[in-house]
Amino acid sequence: MKGLQIPERFTGKVYVCIYGNPADCLYGHITVSEKKPNGEYGEIIIGQVDVDIPLDQTGTLDKQVEQLRSSKRKIIDEASAKAGQIDEAIESLLAIEYSGDQS
C-alpha cells in the first residue's frame, strides 16, 4: 500500500455545508468539500470560498498507520462482541431442556 501523497498547497474553491436532515447522524455538523454537494445526503450549502493554503505534510505516514491500527482494533472489537453474542445464543440453545408430555 502506498502512502497518502499530500500536496504542498491546495488552491481552489471549497463549499461549506451543513446537514439539514435531523435523521442524519451528522445533523448540525459543518463540513467543507472541494466538490459541490448535490444534496443527496441532506447537505445544505451555506457558503463557498476560494482558497490558497499550504497543507501540513508532517507526520502523514504516522497518522495513516495509526488510523489503520485504530480501524483494525475497531473491527476486532466488533467481531469479538458478535462472537460473544453467538456463543451466548449457542449456550442458550444447549440449555433448553425438554419438559412436558409430547402428546
Beta strands, then each sheet from edge to edge (+ up, - down):
strand 1: 9-19
strand 2: 30-33
strand 3: 43-54
sheet 1: 2+ 1- 3+
end
